[in-house]
Amino acid sequence: MPEFRQNFATKEWVIIATERARRPDTFRHSQRERKNPPPFDPQCPFCPGNEDKTPAAVFQINDDGGWALRAVPNKYAALAEDLGTQRTHEGLFLRAGGYGIAEVIIETPAHDQNPATMGRESIRNVVLAYRNRYTDISLHEKVELITVFRNHGSRAGTSLEHPHSQVIATPITPPHVRDQIYQARISYDTFGSCIYCDMLAEEIRQQERIIMENDNFVAYCPFASRSPFEARIIPKLHRGSFGNINDEEVNAFSHILQEVLKKIYTGLGDPDYNFIIRSAPVQDSNVKHYHWYTVIVPRLTTPAGFEMGTGIYINVSYPEQCARFLRELST
């Protein structure tokens, strides 16, 4: 029988469609074969030697006389740093200046790598870059929310195959994000504890959906997963903001992030995916009611009319089975 499940933190509902449920190993066969890119593409603006095709780096890690990672302003950003934030009315309607900061993290000089295949030091460099750019951008007075994300593959929204992530800062916190924080605040005011800490403790107690953990982080498939193999990585120590992680946590996060992505890469045949680091707004970086985390969403199914009309996602897999499948994979 199908069942509704509720996200404990956001109060959103999903449907686990048990009669349509598929075994985790069947998702690999539904994925198209991805062509292996070359290690270097002379036409790629992110490959070494083409640095003049991007704006100057705002952050760079060097290695053996060359660069190992570059962070550059997004040449085709949807927002611009030189614009204002003033809001004006046009009748009943509201508009504001298109201020924002958009940067690209070019993760490695190698055109053919991704976080599942690159070396351990390279993935650590990526997380170091995330923290550096988050910390630096948070000092801008107009910035309210900083989103770090990665799109992998065309179904996930990427147009360039060279491995890269993005950082976008906005002067607003949209309702999609604000609603999560609001629910967390209500829970804290009611029960006096962080709802994400409580949810993590329950996942650890049940042990059914844990993928892996280390001293600092836990990776799991949420009880109310919206899609097959949705995964979360959350710090064990309460922190409202990603920008507050220390060097030990950088190492631990880079390790568990890469291991989970390796499991998805190996077990599901390198599917397209998105991952997003969800963090408190800049001014709320030390709040007790919110807890930063990373969500990874493999693009294995496509939301249809019911999902768009109701906001209730239909998941055709059991999170418990997906977690077990990934947990038992060796990397």
Buried (B, 14 or more C-beta within 10 A) or exposed (E): EEEEBEBBBBEBBBBBBEEEBBEBEEBBEEBEEBEEBEEBBEEBBBBBEBBEEBBEBBBBBEEEEEBBBBBBBBEEBEBEBEBEBEEEEEEEEEEEBBBBBBBBBBBBBBBBBBBBBBEEEBBBBBBBBBBBBBBBBBEBEBBBBBBBBBBBBEBBEBEBBBBBBBBBBBBBBEEEBEEBBEBBBEBBEEEEBBBBBBBBEEBEEEEBBBBBBBEBBBBBBBBBBBBBBBBBBBBBEBBBBBBBBEEEBBBBBBBBBBBBBBBBBBBBBBBBBBBBBBBBBBEBBEBBBBBBBBBBBBBBBEEEEEBEEEEEBBBBBBBBBBBBBBBEBEB
